[in-house]
Amino acid sequence: MHLTLVRRVLTAAVLGILGTSAQTATFVNAPSTRIVATAQSLALPSLDAAAAARFARLALDCVHREYPNKISHVMNGDTDIEPPRQLTPAFYGCLDWHSAVHGHWLLARLLHEFPGAPFAAEAREALNRTLTPENIAGDVAYIRAPGRASFERPYGLAWLLQLSAELRRWNDPDAQRWAANLVPLEAAAAASIKNWLPSLRYPIRVGDHPQTAFSFGLIWDWSVVVEDTEMQTLLRMKAQEFYQQDRKCPTSYEPSGEDFLSPCLGEADFMRRVLEPKPFASWLKKFLPDIPRERSASWLKPAIVTDRTDPKLAHIDGLNISRAWMLEGIAAGLPPNDSRIPALHAAAANHASAALIAVTSDHYEGSHWLGTFAVYLTTKAGVDGGAAVAGRVHAAN
């Protein structure tokens, strides 16, 4: 099916679920240069300053919004009864710690990509307000307190490392200062992961926060930027133990009802980081044998969202977006002449078309986090985030 027709059908279907709010209609009918996947390339949608501003606004509206708040809090006594801004003074907004962290990543990523955009000054001020030595010290103290060894592990810690990587490789005086301020929390997050991995006997193959494969990918990209060979060795070891012998991953079993990550695609997207293209192509043939050899999007269909006001059911929008970037990542890991690449691109474009129109401020259940997923996809962070940018590292002092 021609991609233009695919987009029209998907837009009509999603509008039927969303309703015809003015905000949604404005986004759907926006100029096609804002978020585009061409029929010729069937590749990732692109991002321009207008769409970037919309996504930036979602993060700006939540990174310092304390309530509502869903904390994962181990209490060691009466003195631990504190509001979120005092428990973790750096990252307390966007409903939960990990969303606050990746909301700041969104702002840093968009500032890096669009330094002269109208939202740039406000985004810079938001980062400056958060990333102070005092605030970071507060979050470090919280993480290191007794009973919190598993705090935000692995998902939130992986996003923290991704934020650090984005700041480190951005040649900007403010970014380098923020990266230096973040070092103690970066070190605490990396230490938590390194202490955990040797004892982790089994992979976590779920479709939400605990999934190991997705977080391993984020952590791997950070390790390339900072040249942490110890972390890379640990991740390679787990790739061999957990995933190397996996065969015929049952994508037909997906999704579960509250997924925002694909267990099968997440695993393949991680493995393409640790394997060279030819070995990865061979492994993928055994792991996902049903990827077609012709240009087709029908082999993996976008999941359907039934209620965007439900914080768990709204996860499905995130699943469609993360599937899109994972499919693109898998394609990027293959030899350039691999005949599966067109089908991977086609399915990625299909999923992006289905989900990006739902990234609005209509419902806080989704708006506090979906902007990050949209930016991760449209700026190709998963493809460009590791080895491709290793030569542009600017280490924090």
C-alpha positions, 0 to 999 in steps of 0.5 A: 500500500502506498505510504500516503494512503497508509497515513490517511487510513491511520489518521482516520482511525486514530482520530476516531479514537481521539475525537476531533479536538482542535489541538489534535486536528491542528497537529494532524493537518499541520504541514507535512514538512513537520513530521514526514516519512517519504514514500520513496524512503519509507524511513524515519519521520523528520523533525522541524522546529515547529514540531520540536517546539510542540514536544518541548512544551510538553516537557517544559510544562511538567519537569517542575510540575510536582503534582500529581506525583507517583513516587516509588519510595522506600521509607526508613523512618518518619523523617522520610515523609517528605514531598517529592521536591525534597526527596529528589530535588533535581528530578521530581516533576513529570509524575515520576522520577524517570519521566522527569529525567527523560523530560530533561533529556528531551530538552537537552536533545532539542536544544542541541538540535535547535539552539536558536528555536523560540523555546530555547531560552526557556528550555535552557533556564529549565535545565539550569534550574534543575542541574545545580550541584546542590540538587544533584547532591540531593538525588545522589543522597536519596539513591544511596540511602539504605533500602534503595539499591534497586531504585529506578533500576534499570529504566530510570537509571538508563535514562539518567545516563542517556541525559549525561551522554547528551550533555557530554557530547554537546559542545556548549558551555552550559551543557558542559557545566551541566554535565559536570554537575551531573557527574556524581549522579551519573557515577551513582547510576553507573555503579548501581548498574555495574553492581547489579549486572553480575548477579542478574541471572535472567533477562527481564522480558516484559514490555514496560520499565523493568525490561532489560534489553531496552535499558541495555541499549541506552546504557550501551550508547552512554558507555560508548560516549564516555568510553566505559569499557567496563560497562561494555564488557558487562553488557556484552557478557549479558548479551551472550548469556541472555540473548545470543541463543534466542530463536523465533521470538513470538511477535504474535504474542505482543502486545500485552495490554499495558506495554510501551516497549516490545520485548522482541524488537527491544532485544534485537535493537540491543543486539545490533549494538553489540554485534557487527552487521554480518553476525547480526544479520545471521542472528536476526534471521533466526530470532525474527525469521518472519521479517519479509524480504519485500517492501511491506508494512503488513507483517507487523501492525500498529497496536490499537489504543482504546483509552488515552485517559487511562495511564496504563492503556495509554502505554500503547501509544508509546509502544507504537513509537518505540517499535518504530525506532527499534525497527529503524535501529534493527535496519541500521544494524544490518548490512546495507544490501540486506533485503529485509531493510525495506520491510523494516522501514515500512513497518517503522513508518507505519507505526510512527504514523499511527502514534505521533498524531497522539502526542498532544497535551490533551491528557497528562497520562500521556503528555508527561512522557510521550514527548520524549518517545517522539523526540527519541524517534524523530531525532534518530537518537537510538541510531545516532546515540552511540558509536555514530557520535563517539568521535564528537565526545566532549567529556565533562571535567 
